[in-house]
């Protein structure tokens, strides 16, 4: 069984998954280490993942019975369950600024979170019955990890559309 753990950058994916009792594939590290990209998006100063190559590389790996894959891209892979971590855009902006992200990146990710972009993509790709939305805004990383564990164990019902931050960001076009 593959569980994708995804969400806008800054929602707490890496921090929470470091607390799980399972081996976790940190997809962004694999993409960088194995050169599974098609180049660099100069405007965002980030690698562009080759998702076909990523999927093939994951399929070739020797896996445990449960495979956890963590990344803001994880929902773009085949998965049995998809956990979408959410975070209020104001808190998300503070987290991203604290780790030195550019103002443009902070605003782009705040807007993405307010508009449910990753959640919508996950539901479109995997269906409502496979998506588990978790609001990590006021949860500790340990509490978020415990909710992820409940998803993995089948102790939590699918949920999508239960968190809304739409009124949190006024969108200003430049």
MODELLER restraints for C-alpha pairs under 7 A, 6 or more apart:
rsr = mdl.restraints
at = mdl.atoms
rsr.add(forms.Gaussian(group=physical.xy_distance, feature=features.Distance(at['CA:1:A'], at['CA:65:A']), mean=6.27, stdev=0.5))
rsr.add(forms.Gaussian(group=physical.xy_distance, feature=features.Distance(at['CA:1:A'], at['CA:66:A']), mean=4.90, stdev=0.5))
rsr.add(forms.Gaussian(group=physical.xy_distance, feature=features.Distance(at['CA:1:A'], at['CA:67:A']), mean=6.11, stdev=0.5))
rsr.add(forms.Gaussian(group=physical.xy_distance, feature=features.Distance(at['CA:1:A'], at['CA:80:A']), mean=6.08, stdev=0.5))
rsr.add(forms.Gaussian(group=physical.xy_distance, feature=features.Distance(at['CA:2:A'], at['CA:66:A']), mean=5.94, stdev=0.5))
rsr.add(forms.Gaussian(group=physical.xy_distance, feature=features.Distance(at['CA:2:A'], at['CA:67:A']), mean=4.66, stdev=0.5))
rsr.add(forms.Gaussian(group=physical.xy_distance, feature=features.Distance(at['CA:2:A'], at['CA:68:A']), mean=5.88, stdev=0.5))
rsr.add(forms.Gaussian(group=physical.xy_distance, feature=features.Distance(at['CA:2:A'], at['CA:79:A']), mean=4.98, stdev=0.5))
rsr.add(forms.Gaussian(group=physical.xy_distance, feature=features.Distance(at['CA:2:A'], at['CA:80:A']), mean=5.45, stdev=0.5))
rsr.add(forms.Gaussian(group=physical.xy_distance, feature=features.Distance(at['CA:2:A'], at['CA:81:A']), mean=6.79, stdev=0.5))
rsr.add(forms.Gaussian(group=physical.xy_distance, feature=features.Distance(at['CA:3:A'], at['CA:67:A']), mean=6.18, stdev=0.5))
rsr.add(forms.Gaussian(group=physical.xy_distance, feature=features.Distance(at['CA:3:A'], at['CA:68:A']), mean=4.88, stdev=0.5))
rsr.add(forms.Gaussian(group=physical.xy_distance, feature=features.Distance(at['CA:3:A'], at['CA:69:A']), mean=6.27, stdev=0.5))
rsr.add(forms.Gaussian(group=physical.xy_distance, feature=features.Distance(at['CA:3:A'], at['CA:79:A']), mean=5.69, stdev=0.5))
rsr.add(forms.Gaussian(group=physical.xy_distance, feature=features.Distance(at['CA:3:A'], at['CA:80:A']), mean=5.96, stdev=0.5))
rsr.add(forms.Gaussian(group=physical.xy_distance, feature=features.Distance(at['CA:3:A'], at['CA:81:A']), mean=4.84, stdev=0.5))
rsr.add(forms.Gaussian(group=physical.xy_distance, feature=features.Distance(at['CA:3:A'], at['CA:82:A']), mean=5.68, stdev=0.5))
rsr.add(forms.Gaussian(group=physical.xy_distance, feature=features.Distance(at['CA:4:A'], at['CA:68:A']), mean=5.96, stdev=0.5))
rsr.add(forms.Gaussian(group=physical.xy_distance, feature=features.Distance(at['CA:4:A'], at['CA:69:A']), mean=4.89, stdev=0.5))
rsr.add(forms.Gaussian(group=physical.xy_distance, feature=features.Distance(at['CA:4:A'], at['CA:70:A']), mean=6.05, stdev=0.5))
rsr.add(forms.Gaussian(group=physical.xy_distance, feature=features.Distance(at['CA:4:A'], at['CA:74:A']), mean=5.24, stdev=0.5))
rsr.add(forms.Gaussian(group=physical.xy_distance, feature=features.Distance(at['CA:4:A'], at['CA:75:A']), mean=5.85, stdev=0.5))
rsr.add(forms.Gaussian(group=physical.xy_distance, feature=features.Distance(at['CA:4:A'], at['CA:79:A']), mean=6.09, stdev=0.5))
rsr.add(forms.Gaussian(group=physical.xy_distance, feature=features.Distance(at['CA:4:A'], at['CA:81:A']), mean=6.35, stdev=0.5))
rsr.add(forms.Gaussian(group=physical.xy_distance, feature=features.Distance(at['CA:4:A'], at['CA:82:A']), mean=4.69, stdev=0.5))
rsr.add(forms.Gaussian(group=physical.xy_distance, feature=features.Distance(at['CA:4:A'], at['CA:83:A']), mean=6.07, stdev=0.5))
rsr.add(forms.Gaussian(group=physical.xy_distance, feature=features.Distance(at['CA:5:A'], at['CA:13:A']), mean=6.83, stdev=0.5))
rsr.add(forms.Gaussian(group=physical.xy_distance, feature=features.Distance(at['CA:5:A'], at['CA:69:A']), mean=5.96, stdev=0.5))
rsr.add(forms.Gaussian(group=physical.xy_distance, feature=features.Distance(at['CA:5:A'], at['CA:70:A']), mean=4.68, stdev=0.5))
rsr.add(forms.Gaussian(group=physical.xy_distance, feature=features.Distance(at['CA:5:A'], at['CA:71:A']), mean=6.46, stdev=0.5))
rsr.add(forms.Gaussian(group=physical.xy_distance, feature=features.Distance(at['CA:5:A'], at['CA:74:A']), mean=6.30, stdev=0.5))
rsr.add(forms.Gaussian(group=physical.xy_distance, feature=features.Distance(at['CA:5:A'], at['CA:82:A']), mean=5.98, stdev=0.5))
rsr.add(forms.Gaussian(group=physical.xy_distance, feature=features.Distance(at['CA:5:A'], at['CA:83:A']), mean=4.74, stdev=0.5))
rsr.add(forms.Gaussian(group=physical.xy_distance, feature=features.Distance(at['CA:5:A'], at['CA:84:A']), mean=6.13, stdev=0.5))
rsr.add(forms.Gaussian(group=physical.xy_distance, feature=features.Distance(at['CA:6:A'], at['CA:13:A']), mean=6.71, stdev=0.5))
rsr.add(forms.Gaussian(group=physical.xy_distance, feature=features.Distance(at['CA:6:A'], at['CA:70:A']), mean=5.99, stdev=0.5))
rsr.add(forms.Gaussian(group=physical.xy_distance, feature=features.Distance(at['CA:6:A'], at['CA:71:A']), mean=5.24, stdev=0.5))
rsr.add(forms.Gaussian(group=physical.xy_distance, feature=features.Distance(at['CA:6:A'], at['CA:72:A']), mean=4.76, stdev=0.5))
rsr.add(forms.Gaussian(group=physical.xy_distance, feature=features.Distance(at['CA:6:A'], at['CA:73:A']), mean=6.59, stdev=0.5))
rsr.add(forms.Gaussian(group=physical.xy_distance, feature=features.Distance(at['CA:6:A'], at['CA:74:A']), mean=5.56, stdev=0.5))
rsr.add(forms.Gaussian(group=physical.xy_distance, feature=features.Distance(at['CA:6:A'], at['CA:75:A']), mean=6.13, stdev=0.5))
rsr.add(forms.Gaussian(group=physical.xy_distance, feature=features.Distance(at['CA:6:A'], at['CA:83:A']), mean=6.08, stdev=0.5))
rsr.add(forms.Gaussian(group=physical.xy_distance, feature=features.Distance(at['CA:6:A'], at['CA:84:A']), mean=4.96, stdev=0.5))
rsr.add(forms.Gaussian(group=physical.xy_distance, feature=features.Distance(at['CA:6:A'], at['CA:85:A']), mean=6.21, stdev=0.5))
rsr.add(forms.Gaussian(group=physical.xy_distance, feature=features.Distance(at['CA:7:A'], at['CA:72:A']), mean=5.08, stdev=0.5))
rsr.add(forms.Gaussian(group=physical.xy_distance, feature=features.Distance(at['CA:7:A'], at['CA:84:A']), mean=5.10, stdev=0.5))
rsr.add(forms.Gaussian(group=physical.xy_distance, feature=features.Distance(at['CA:7:A'], at['CA:85:A']), mean=4.91, stdev=0.5))
rsr.add(forms.Gaussian(group=physical.xy_distance, feature=features.Distance(at['CA:7:A'], at['CA:86:A']), mean=6.28, stdev=0.5))
rsr.add(forms.Gaussian(group=physical.xy_distance, feature=features.Distance(at['CA:7:A'], at['CA:118:A']), mean=6.07, stdev=0.5))
rsr.add(forms.Gaussian(group=physical.xy_distance, feature=features.Distance(at['CA:8:A'], at['CA:72:A']), mean=5.76, stdev=0.5))
rsr.add(forms.Gaussian(group=physical.xy_distance, feature=features.Distance(at['CA:8:A'], at['CA:109:A']), mean=6.55, stdev=0.5))
rsr.add(forms.Gaussian(group=physical.xy_distance, feature=features.Distance(at['CA:8:A'], at['CA:113:A']), mean=6.28, stdev=0.5))
rsr.add(forms.Gaussian(group=physical.xy_distance, feature=features.Distance(at['CA:8:A'], at['CA:118:A']), mean=6.67, stdev=0.5))
rsr.add(forms.Gaussian(group=physical.xy_distance, feature=features.Distance(at['CA:9:A'], at['CA:72:A']), mean=6.26, stdev=0.5))
rsr.add(forms.Gaussian(group=physical.xy_distance, feature=features.Distance(at['CA:9:A'], at['CA:109:A']), mean=6.97, stdev=0.5))
rsr.add(forms.Gaussian(group=physical.xy_distance, feature=features.Distance(at['CA:10:A'], at['CA:92:A']), mean=5.74, stdev=0.5))
rsr.add(forms.Gaussian(group=physical.xy_distance, feature=features.Distance(at['CA:10:A'], at['CA:95:A']), mean=6.11, stdev=0.5))
rsr.add(forms.Gaussian(group=physical.xy_distance, feature=features.Distance(at['CA:10:A'], at['CA:96:A']), mean=5.90, stdev=0.5))
rsr.add(forms.Gaussian(group=physical.xy_distance, feature=features.Distance(at['CA:11:A'], at['CA:85:A']), mean=5.95, stdev=0.5))
rsr.add(forms.Gaussian(group=physical.xy_distance, feature=features.Distance(at['CA:11:A'], at['CA:86:A']), mean=5.72, stdev=0.5))
rsr.add(forms.Gaussian(group=physical.xy_distance, feature=features.Distance(at['CA:11:A'], at['CA:87:A']), mean=5.28, stdev=0.5))
rsr.add(forms.Gaussian(group=physical.xy_distance, feature=features.Distance(at['CA:11:A'], at['CA:92:A']), mean=6.47, stdev=0.5))
rsr.add(forms.Gaussian(group=physical.xy_distance, feature=features.Distance(at['CA:11:A'], at['CA:136:A']), mean=6.77, stdev=0.5))
rsr.add(forms.Gaussian(group=physical.xy_distance, feature=features.Distance(at['CA:13:A'], at['CA:70:A']), mean=6.68, stdev=0.5))
rsr.add(forms.Gaussian(group=physical.xy_distance, feature=features.Distance(at['CA:13:A'], at['CA:85:A']), mean=6.89, stdev=0.5))
rsr.add(forms.Gaussian(group=physical.xy_distance, feature=features.Distance(at['CA:15:A'], at['CA:141:A']), mean=6.21, stdev=0.5))
rsr.add(forms.Gaussian(group=physical.xy_distance, feature=features.Distance(at['CA:16:A'], at['CA:141:A']), mean=4.72, stdev=0.5))
rsr.add(forms.Gaussian(group=physical.xy_distance, feature=features.Distance(at['CA:16:A'], at['CA:142:A']), mean=6.46, stdev=0.5))
rsr.add(forms.Gaussian(group=physical.xy_distance, feature=features.Distance(at['CA:16:A'], at['CA:144:A']), mean=5.98, stdev=0.5))
rsr.add(forms.Gaussian(group=physical.xy_distance, feature=features.Distance(at['CA:16:A'], at['CA:145:A']), mean=4.96, stdev=0.5))
rsr.add(forms.Gaussian(group=physical.xy_distance, feature=features.Distance(at['CA:17:A'], at['CA:24:A']), mean=6.94, stdev=0.5))
rsr.add(forms.Gaussian(group=physical.xy_distance, feature=features.Distance(at['CA:17:A'], at['CA:145:A']), mean=6.24, stdev=0.5))
rsr.add(forms.Gaussian(group=physical.xy_distance, feature=features.Distance(at['CA:19:A'], at['CA:142:A']), mean=6.54, stdev=0.5))
rsr.add(forms.Gaussian(group=physical.xy_distance, feature=features.Distance(at['CA:19:A'], at['CA:145:A']), mean=6.19, stdev=0.5))
rsr.add(forms.Gaussian(group=physical.xy_distance, feature=features.Distance(at['CA:20:A'], at['CA:145:A']), mean=6.03, stdev=0.5))
rsr.add(forms.Gaussian(group=physical.xy_distance, feature=features.Distance(at['CA:23:A'], at['CA:68:A']), mean=6.91, stdev=0.5))
rsr.add(forms.Gaussian(group=physical.xy_distance, feature=features.Distance(at['CA:24:A'], at['CA:67:A']), mean=7.00, stdev=0.5))
rsr.add(forms.Gaussian(group=physical.xy_distance, feature=features.Distance(at['CA:24:A'], at['CA:68:A']), mean=4.94, stdev=0.5))
rsr.add(forms.Gaussian(group=physical.xy_distance, feature=features.Distance(at['CA:24:A'], at['CA:69:A']), mean=5.83, stdev=0.5))
rsr.add(forms.Gaussian(group=physical.xy_distance, feature=features.Distance(at['CA:24:A'], at['CA:70:A']), mean=6.85, stdev=0.5))
rsr.add(forms.Gaussian(group=physical.xy_distance, feature=features.Distance(at['CA:25:A'], at['CA:68:A']), mean=6.08, stdev=0.5))
rsr.add(forms.Gaussian(group=physical.xy_distance, feature=features.Distance(at['CA:25:A'], at['CA:69:A']), mean=4.72, stdev=0.5))
rsr.add(forms.Gaussian(group=physical.xy_distance, feature=features.Distance(at['CA:25:A'], at['CA:70:A']), mean=6.09, stdev=0.5))
rsr.add(forms.Gaussian(group=physical.xy_distance, feature=features.Distance(at['CA:26:A'], at['CA:69:A']), mean=6.13, stdev=0.5))
rsr.add(forms.Gaussian(group=physical.xy_distance, feature=features.Distance(at['CA:26:A'], at['CA:70:A']), mean=5.01, stdev=0.5))
rsr.add(forms.Gaussian(group=physical.xy_distance, feature=features.Distance(at['CA:26:A'], at['CA:71:A']), mean=6.41, stdev=0.5))
rsr.add(forms.Gaussian(group=physical.xy_distance, feature=features.Distance(at['CA:27:A'], at['CA:69:A']), mean=6.40, stdev=0.5))
rsr.add(forms.Gaussian(group=physical.xy_distance, feature=features.Distance(at['CA:27:A'], at['CA:70:A']), mean=5.82, stdev=0.5))
rsr.add(forms.Gaussian(group=physical.xy_distance, feature=features.Distance(at['CA:27:A'], at['CA:71:A']), mean=5.53, stdev=0.5))
rsr.add(forms.Gaussian(group=physical.xy_distance, feature=features.Distance(at['CA:28:A'], at['CA:71:A']), mean=6.27, stdev=0.5))
rsr.add(forms.Gaussian(group=physical.xy_distance, feature=features.Distance(at['CA:31:A'], at['CA:37:A']), mean=6.49, stdev=0.5))
rsr.add(forms.Gaussian(group=physical.xy_distance, feature=features.Distance(at['CA:31:A'], at['CA:49:A']), mean=6.75, stdev=0.5))
rsr.add(forms.Gaussian(group=physical.xy_distance, feature=features.Distance(at['CA:36:A'], at['CA:49:A']), mean=6.07, stdev=0.5))
rsr.add(forms.Gaussian(group=physical.xy_distance, feature=features.Distance(at['CA:36:A'], at['CA:50:A']), mean=5.57, stdev=0.5))
rsr.add(forms.Gaussian(group=physical.xy_distance, feature=features.Distance(at['CA:36:A'], at['CA:53:A']), mean=6.01, stdev=0.5))
rsr.add(forms.Gaussian(group=physical.xy_distance, feature=features.Distance(at['CA:36:A'], at['CA:54:A']), mean=6.10, stdev=0.5))
rsr.add(forms.Gaussian(group=physical.xy_distance, feature=features.Distance(at['CA:37:A'], at['CA:47:A']), mean=6.29, stdev=0.5))
rsr.add(forms.Gaussian(group=physical.xy_distance, feature=features.Distance(at['CA:37:A'], at['CA:48:A']), mean=5.35, stdev=0.5))
rsr.add(forms.Gaussian(group=physical.xy_distance, feature=features.Distance(at['CA:37:A'], at['CA:49:A']), mean=4.20, stdev=0.5))
rsr.add(forms.Gaussian(group=physical.xy_distance, feature=features.Distance(at['CA:37:A'], at['CA:50:A']), mean=4.65, stdev=0.5))
rsr.add(forms.Gaussian(group=physical.xy_distance, feature=features.Distance(at['CA:38:A'], at['CA:48:A']), mean=5.61, stdev=0.5))
rsr.add(forms.Gaussian(group=physical.xy_distance, feature=features.Distance(at['CA:38:A'], at['CA:49:A']), mean=6.18, stdev=0.5))
rsr.add(forms.Gaussian(group=physical.xy_distance, feature=features.Distance(at['CA:38:A'], at['CA:50:A']), mean=5.67, stdev=0.5))
rsr.add(forms.Gaussian(group=physical.xy_distance, feature=features.Distance(at['CA:39:A'], at['CA:47:A']), mean=5.82, stdev=0.5))
rsr.add(forms.Gaussian(group=physical.xy_distance, feature=features.Distance(at['CA:39:A'], at['CA:48:A']), mean=5.67, stdev=0.5))
rsr.add(forms.Gaussian(group=physical.xy_distance, feature=features.Distance(at['CA:40:A'], at['CA:46:A']), mean=5.51, stdev=0.5))
rsr.add(forms.Gaussian(group=physical.xy_distance, feature=features.Distance(at['CA:40:A'], at['CA:47:A']), mean=4.37, stdev=0.5))
rsr.add(forms.Gaussian(group=physical.xy_distance, feature=features.Distance(at['CA:40:A'], at['CA:48:A']), mean=5.61, stdev=0.5))
rsr.add(forms.Gaussian(group=physical.xy_distance, feature=features.Distance(at['CA:41:A'], at['CA:47:A']), mean=6.04, stdev=0.5))
rsr.add(forms.Gaussian(group=physical.xy_distance, feature=features.Distance(at['CA:41:A'], at['CA:48:A']), mean=6.23, stdev=0.5))
rsr.add(forms.Gaussian(group=physical.xy_distance, feature=features.Distance(at['CA:55:A'], at['CA:77:A']), mean=6.43, stdev=0.5))
rsr.add(forms.Gaussian(group=physical.xy_distance, feature=features.Distance(at['CA:75:A'], at['CA:82:A']), mean=6.41, stdev=0.5))
rsr.add(forms.Gaussian(group=physical.xy_distance, feature=features.Distance(at['CA:75:A'], at['CA:122:A']), mean=5.47, stdev=0.5))
rsr.add(forms.Gaussian(group=physical.xy_distance, feature=features.Distance(at['CA:80:A'], at['CA:130:A']), mean=6.58, stdev=0.5))
rsr.add(forms.Gaussian(group=physical.xy_distance, feature=features.Distance(at['CA:81:A'], at['CA:130:A']), mean=4.81, stdev=0.5))
rsr.add(forms.Gaussian(group=physical.xy_distance, feature=features.Distance(at['CA:81:A'], at['CA:131:A']), mean=6.05, stdev=0.5))
rsr.add(forms.Gaussian(group=physical.xy_distance, feature=features.Distance(at['CA:82:A'], at['CA:130:A']), mean=6.02, stdev=0.5))
rsr.add(forms.Gaussian(group=physical.xy_distance, feature=features.Distance(at['CA:82:A'], at['CA:131:A']), mean=4.79, stdev=0.5))
rsr.add(forms.Gaussian(group=physical.xy_distance, feature=features.Distance(at['CA:82:A'], at['CA:132:A']), mean=6.05, stdev=0.5))
rsr.add(forms.Gaussian(group=physical.xy_distance, feature=features.Distance(at['CA:83:A'], at['CA:131:A']), mean=5.98, stdev=0.5))
rsr.add(forms.Gaussian(group=physical.xy_distance, feature=features.Distance(at['CA:83:A'], at['CA:132:A']), mean=4.71, stdev=0.5))
rsr.add(forms.Gaussian(group=physical.xy_distance, feature=features.Distance(at['CA:83:A'], at['CA:133:A']), mean=5.90, stdev=0.5))
rsr.add(forms.Gaussian(group=physical.xy_distance, feature=features.Distance(at['CA:84:A'], at['CA:119:A']), mean=6.30, stdev=0.5))
rsr.add(forms.Gaussian(group=physical.xy_distance, feature=features.Distance(at['CA:84:A'], at['CA:132:A']), mean=6.06, stdev=0.5))
rsr.add(forms.Gaussian(group=physical.xy_distance, feature=features.Distance(at['CA:84:A'], at['CA:133:A']), mean=4.81, stdev=0.5))
rsr.add(forms.Gaussian(group=physical.xy_distance, feature=features.Distance(at['CA:84:A'], at['CA:134:A']), mean=6.19, stdev=0.5))
rsr.add(forms.Gaussian(group=physical.xy_distance, feature=features.Distance(at['CA:85:A'], at['CA:133:A']), mean=6.07, stdev=0.5))
rsr.add(forms.Gaussian(group=physical.xy_distance, feature=features.Distance(at['CA:85:A'], at['CA:134:A']), mean=4.97, stdev=0.5))
rsr.add(forms.Gaussian(group=physical.xy_distance, feature=features.Distance(at['CA:85:A'], at['CA:135:A']), mean=6.02, stdev=0.5))
rsr.add(forms.Gaussian(group=physical.xy_distance, feature=features.Distance(at['CA:85:A'], at['CA:136:A']), mean=6.22, stdev=0.5))
rsr.add(forms.Gaussian(group=physical.xy_distance, feature=features.Distance(at['CA:86:A'], at['CA:134:A']), mean=5.93, stdev=0.5))
rsr.add(forms.Gaussian(group=physical.xy_distance, feature=features.Distance(at['CA:86:A'], at['CA:135:A']), mean=4.68, stdev=0.5))
rsr.add(forms.Gaussian(group=physical.xy_distance, feature=features.Distance(at['CA:86:A'], at['CA:136:A']), mean=5.69, stdev=0.5))
rsr.add(forms.Gaussian(group=physical.xy_distance, feature=features.Distance(at['CA:86:A'], at['CA:137:A']), mean=6.97, stdev=0.5))
rsr.add(forms.Gaussian(group=physical.xy_distance, feature=features.Distance(at['CA:87:A'], at['CA:135:A']), mean=5.88, stdev=0.5))
rsr.add(forms.Gaussian(group=physical.xy_distance, feature=features.Distance(at['CA:87:A'], at['CA:136:A']), mean=5.48, stdev=0.5))
rsr.add(forms.Gaussian(group=physical.xy_distance, feature=features.Distance(at['CA:87:A'], at['CA:137:A']), mean=4.52, stdev=0.5))
rsr.add(forms.Gaussian(group=physical.xy_distance, feature=features.Distance(at['CA:88:A'], at['CA:137:A']), mean=5.83, stdev=0.5))
rsr.add(forms.Gaussian(group=physical.xy_distance, feature=features.Distance(at['CA:88:A'], at['CA:165:A']), mean=6.26, stdev=0.5))
rsr.add(forms.Gaussian(group=physical.xy_distance, feature=features.Distance(at['CA:89:A'], at['CA:110:A']), mean=4.73, stdev=0.5))
rsr.add(forms.Gaussian(group=physical.xy_distance, feature=features.Distance(at['CA:89:A'], at['CA:113:A']), mean=6.18, stdev=0.5))
rsr.add(forms.Gaussian(group=physical.xy_distance, feature=features.Distance(at['CA:89:A'], at['CA:114:A']), mean=6.25, stdev=0.5))
rsr.add(forms.Gaussian(group=physical.xy_distance, feature=features.Distance(at['CA:89:A'], at['CA:168:A']), mean=6.57, stdev=0.5))
rsr.add(forms.Gaussian(group=physical.xy_distance, feature=features.Distance(at['CA:92:A'], at['CA:110:A']), mean=6.51, stdev=0.5))
rsr.add(forms.Gaussian(group=physical.xy_distance, feature=features.Distance(at['CA:93:A'], at['CA:106:A']), mean=5.47, stdev=0.5))
rsr.add(forms.Gaussian(group=physical.xy_distance, feature=features.Distance(at['CA:93:A'], at['CA:110:A']), mean=6.10, stdev=0.5))
rsr.add(forms.Gaussian(group=physical.xy_distance, feature=features.Distance(at['CA:96:A'], at['CA:106:A']), mean=6.01, stdev=0.5))
rsr.add(forms.Gaussian(group=physical.xy_distance, feature=features.Distance(at['CA:97:A'], at['CA:106:A']), mean=6.63, stdev=0.5))
rsr.add(forms.Gaussian(group=physical.xy_distance, feature=features.Distance(at['CA:111:A'], at['CA:169:A']), mean=6.59, stdev=0.5))
rsr.add(forms.Gaussian(group=physical.xy_distance, feature=features.Distance(at['CA:114:A'], at['CA:165:A']), mean=4.75, stdev=0.5))
rsr.add(forms.Gaussian(group=physical.xy_distance, feature=features.Distance(at['CA:114:A'], at['CA:166:A']), mean=4.71, stdev=0.5))
rsr.add(forms.Gaussian(group=physical.xy_distance, feature=features.Distance(at['CA:114:A'], at['CA:168:A']), mean=6.58, stdev=0.5))
rsr.add(forms.Gaussian(group=physical.xy_distance, feature=features.Distance(at['CA:114:A'], at['CA:169:A']), mean=6.48, stdev=0.5))
rsr.add(forms.Gaussian(group=physical.xy_distance, feature=features.Distance(at['CA:115:A'], at['CA:166:A']), mean=5.90, stdev=0.5))
rsr.add(forms.Gaussian(group=physical.xy_distance, feature=features.Distance(at['CA:122:A'], at['CA:131:A']), mean=6.90, stdev=0.5))
rsr.add(forms.Gaussian(group=physical.xy_distance, feature=features.Distance(at['CA:123:A'], at['CA:131:A']), mean=6.39, stdev=0.5))
rsr.add(forms.Gaussian(group=physical.xy_distance, feature=features.Distance(at['CA:128:A'], at['CA:160:A']), mean=6.52, stdev=0.5))
rsr.add(forms.Gaussian(group=physical.xy_distance, feature=features.Distance(at['CA:129:A'], at['CA:158:A']), mean=5.66, stdev=0.5))
rsr.add(forms.Gaussian(group=physical.xy_distance, feature=features.Distance(at['CA:130:A'], at['CA:158:A']), mean=6.09, stdev=0.5))
rsr.add(forms.Gaussian(group=physical.xy_distance, feature=features.Distance(at['CA:131:A'], at['CA:158:A']), mean=5.47, stdev=0.5))
rsr.add(forms.Gaussian(group=physical.xy_distance, feature=features.Distance(at['CA:131:A'], at['CA:159:A']), mean=6.08, stdev=0.5))
rsr.add(forms.Gaussian(group=physical.xy_distance, feature=features.Distance(at['CA:131:A'], at['CA:160:A']), mean=6.14, stdev=0.5))
rsr.add(forms.Gaussian(group=physical.xy_distance, feature=features.Distance(at['CA:132:A'], at['CA:158:A']), mean=4.74, stdev=0.5))
rsr.add(forms.Gaussian(group=physical.xy_distance, feature=features.Distance(at['CA:132:A'], at['CA:159:A']), mean=4.74, stdev=0.5))
rsr.add(forms.Gaussian(group=physical.xy_distance, feature=features.Distance(at['CA:132:A'], at['CA:160:A']), mean=6.08, stdev=0.5))
rsr.add(forms.Gaussian(group=physical.xy_distance, feature=features.Distance(at['CA:133:A'], at['CA:159:A']), mean=5.50, stdev=0.5))
rsr.add(forms.Gaussian(group=physical.xy_distance, feature=features.Distance(at['CA:133:A'], at['CA:160:A']), mean=5.36, stdev=0.5))
rsr.add(forms.Gaussian(group=physical.xy_distance, feature=features.Distance(at['CA:135:A'], at['CA:163:A']), mean=6.79, stdev=0.5))
rsr.add(forms.Gaussian(group=physical.xy_distance, feature=features.Distance(at['CA:136:A'], at['CA:144:A']), mean=6.15, stdev=0.5))
rsr.add(forms.Gaussian(group=physical.xy_distance, feature=features.Distance(at['CA:150:A'], at['CA:156:A']), mean=5.60, stdev=0.5))
